Amino acid sequence: MMRRCLFLLTLTMAFVTARAQTYPPKEQPELEFALQLKVTLGETYTVGDSQHGRRIVIPITGGTFEGPLLKGTILNGGADYQLANADGSRTELEAIYSIRTDDGVYIHVRNRGIVYNGKDAQGNPSFYFKAAPQFEAPVNSRYAWLNNALFVCQPEWTESFKGIVLNVWKVK
């Protein structure tokens, strides 16, 4: 019995290893537009240099969001907590806030990401800003699908809006 279990385990590992060696991968994830957030911001302040870097806080004061399956407002009271390295070229961000759909459902959002302003592999100037929002919606609501998927977002700046616009895609 033990020998048979070892054989099956070895066979399974060989199969998994063989499948994992496909390069480049045959499939890649698809993205589906989920929503756009238009976030209004308060006055930025800094805690100063800490043992982890320069701590920057940007209050989230409100805004709106809309997508094919949801629409509503961004609630006042959240913040974007940023941690910048010594030369300011790389910043880690973690925005924590809540949204309320037009039909009165509250959803908690935690958005983590990286902003990098430096050089690419060829030495050319490069700007990178991506984040991965995670949603906590009530499991008994029509928005429960937000709990069971990964999302990515990137900013869009427009002169007509004083704040930040985030476009969010669901990874399919």
Backbone torsions as a table, in degrees:
resi	resn	phi	psi	omega
1	MET	NA	-46.5	180.0
2	MET	-62.4	-40.8	-179.4
3	ARG	-64.1	-39.6	179.6
4	ARG	-65.6	-41.9	178.1
5	CYS	-62.0	-42.3	178.1
6	LEU	-63.5	-41.1	178.7
7	PHE	-61.7	-47.1	179.9
8	LEU	-63.0	-40.0	178.2
9	LEU	-64.4	-44.3	179.2
10	THR	-63.0	-43.3	179.1
11	LEU	-63.4	-42.8	178.3
12	THR	-62.9	-45.6	-179.8
13	MET	-63.2	-39.1	178.8
14	ALA	-64.3	-41.2	179.0
15	PHE	-64.4	-46.4	-179.9
16	VAL	-63.1	-43.2	180.0
17	THR	-64.3	-42.7	179.8
18	ALA	-63.2	-40.9	-179.9
19	ARG	-70.1	-32.9	-177.5
20	ALA	-74.3	-13.6	-176.0
21	GLN	-88.3	5.6	177.6
22	THR	-69.6	118.7	-179.8
23	TYR	-136.6	129.7	-10.2
24	PRO	-68.7	162.8	-179.1
25	PRO	-58.4	145.4	179.8
26	LYS	-72.8	-30.9	-179.3
27	GLU	-118.8	149.1	171.9
28	GLN	-131.9	151.7	-178.5
29	PRO	-62.9	148.9	174.1
30	GLU	-103.4	155.8	177.5
31	LEU	-114.5	142.5	177.4
32	GLU	-128.0	126.4	-178.7
33	PHE	-59.1	131.0	-177.8
34	ALA	-109.5	-48.5	-178.9
35	LEU	-169.7	164.8	173.2
36	GLN	-122.3	130.4	177.0
37	LEU	-107.4	131.7	173.4
38	LYS	-111.8	101.7	-169.9
39	VAL	-100.9	125.3	174.0
40	THR	-91.2	146.2	-171.7
41	LEU	-125.6	148.8	174.9
42	GLY	-91.4	-168.8	-178.4
43	GLU	-73.3	126.9	178.9
44	THR	-70.4	140.5	172.6
45	TYR	-139.1	162.9	-179.7
46	THR	-123.3	141.8	173.3
47	VAL	-79.4	-23.4	-178.9
48	GLY	107.0	-169.4	-179.5
49	ASP	-77.9	127.9	176.8
50	SER	-116.4	-177.6	178.5
51	GLN	-65.5	-15.2	-179.1
52	HIS	-103.3	-12.0	-176.2
53	GLY	136.8	-170.9	179.4
54	ARG	-82.2	120.4	-179.2
55	ARG	-90.3	122.3	-179.6
56	ILE	-120.3	138.5	179.2
57	VAL	-125.1	128.9	177.4
58	ILE	-119.8	107.2	179.5
59	PRO	-62.5	140.2	174.0
60	ILE	-99.2	119.0	-172.6
61	THR	-104.6	-7.3	179.3
62	GLY	150.7	-156.6	179.4
63	GLY	131.2	-167.5	-179.3
64	THR	-136.0	164.0	173.6
65	PHE	-144.8	154.2	178.9
66	GLU	-158.6	140.3	175.8
67	GLY	-152.8	179.9	-178.5
68	PRO	-61.0	-27.8	-175.0
69	LEU	-117.5	2.5	180.0
70	LEU	-160.6	157.1	-178.6
71	LYS	-158.6	146.5	177.5
72	GLY	170.3	-153.9	-176.4
73	THR	-120.0	153.6	173.9
74	ILE	-95.2	131.0	-175.1
75	LEU	-83.9	145.3	173.3
76	ASN	-67.5	144.1	173.5
77	GLY	121.3	-10.7	176.5
78	GLY	-87.6	-177.9	177.6
79	ALA	-158.0	157.1	172.7
80	ASP	-103.8	111.8	-179.0
81	TYR	-97.6	116.0	-176.0
82	GLN	-114.1	150.5	178.3
83	LEU	-132.0	109.4	-176.3
84	ALA	-100.2	144.2	176.0
85	ASN	-74.1	176.7	-171.4
86	ALA	-58.1	-40.4	-177.7
87	ASP	-93.7	0.7	176.4
88	GLY	77.8	7.5	-177.6
89	SER	-80.5	-20.0	-178.6
90	ARG	-134.3	130.3	179.7
91	THR	-131.1	130.6	171.4
92	GLU	-95.0	137.7	180.0
93	LEU	-125.0	151.0	173.3
94	GLU	-144.8	104.6	178.9
95	ALA	-97.9	129.7	-179.3
96	ILE	-125.9	122.1	-177.2
97	TYR	-162.1	178.7	178.2
98	SER	-128.6	152.8	175.5
99	ILE	-125.3	157.7	176.8
100	ARG	-130.0	125.2	179.5
101	THR	-72.7	162.5	179.8
102	ASP	-61.5	-22.0	177.1
103	ASP	-96.9	16.7	169.5
104	GLY	87.8	15.8	179.8
105	VAL	-94.3	130.0	178.1
106	TYR	-91.4	136.7	-180.0
107	ILE	-133.4	129.5	178.4
108	HIS	-87.7	140.4	-179.1
109	VAL	-127.5	135.0	172.2
110	ARG	-130.0	115.8	-173.6
111	ASN	-118.5	113.9	-179.6
112	ARG	-110.9	140.5	-178.8
113	GLY	-163.4	-172.7	-177.6
114	ILE	-135.4	136.1	169.8
115	VAL	-117.4	123.8	179.8
116	TYR	-130.7	126.6	179.0
117	ASN	-123.8	95.5	-175.9
118	GLY	-153.0	-131.7	-178.5
119	LYS	-127.9	146.9	177.8
120	ASP	-82.8	-172.9	-176.9
121	ALA	-61.9	-25.4	179.2
122	GLN	-92.5	1.5	179.2
123	GLY	87.8	6.6	179.1
124	ASN	-83.9	150.0	177.2
125	PRO	-56.6	140.7	-176.0
126	SER	-142.5	138.6	175.3
127	PHE	-125.8	127.9	-178.5
128	TYR	-131.0	128.6	177.5
129	PHE	-146.5	104.5	177.2
130	LYS	-138.1	152.7	178.5
131	ALA	-146.5	167.3	-178.8
132	ALA	-129.1	93.3	178.4
133	PRO	-71.1	143.6	174.8
134	GLN	-122.2	131.7	-175.4
135	PHE	-109.4	143.3	172.1
136	GLU	-121.8	101.6	179.5
137	ALA	-110.1	155.5	176.2
138	PRO	-59.0	134.0	-176.5
139	VAL	-67.1	-22.0	-179.2
140	ASN	-98.9	22.8	-179.0
141	SER	-112.1	169.0	177.0
142	ARG	-71.8	-4.6	-179.8
143	TYR	-103.5	10.2	-178.4
144	ALA	-60.0	-24.1	178.5
145	TRP	-59.4	-25.0	177.8
146	LEU	-65.0	-26.8	-178.9
147	ASN	-73.5	-18.7	-167.2
148	ASN	-119.4	35.9	178.7
149	ALA	-152.7	160.3	172.3
150	LEU	-98.1	147.6	-178.6
151	PHE	-132.2	151.7	172.5
152	VAL	-130.5	152.4	177.8
153	CYS	-144.4	159.6	173.1
154	GLN	-144.0	152.8	-176.1
155	PRO	-80.6	161.1	172.5
156	GLU	-139.4	126.8	179.4
157	TRP	-105.9	135.7	175.5
158	THR	-132.0	145.6	-179.7
159	GLU	-69.3	-25.0	-175.8
160	SER	-79.9	-13.3	-178.7
161	PHE	-119.1	124.5	179.3
162	LYS	-93.0	91.4	-177.8
163	GLY	163.3	-151.5	177.5
164	ILE	-127.4	138.7	176.4
165	VAL	-106.6	126.0	178.9
166	LEU	-116.3	123.1	174.4
167	ASN	-95.7	128.7	-173.0
168	VAL	-118.8	132.9	176.9
169	TRP	-119.1	143.5	173.8
170	LYS	-88.9	134.4	175.2
171	VAL	-83.2	119.5	-177.3
172	LYS	-89.4	NA	NA
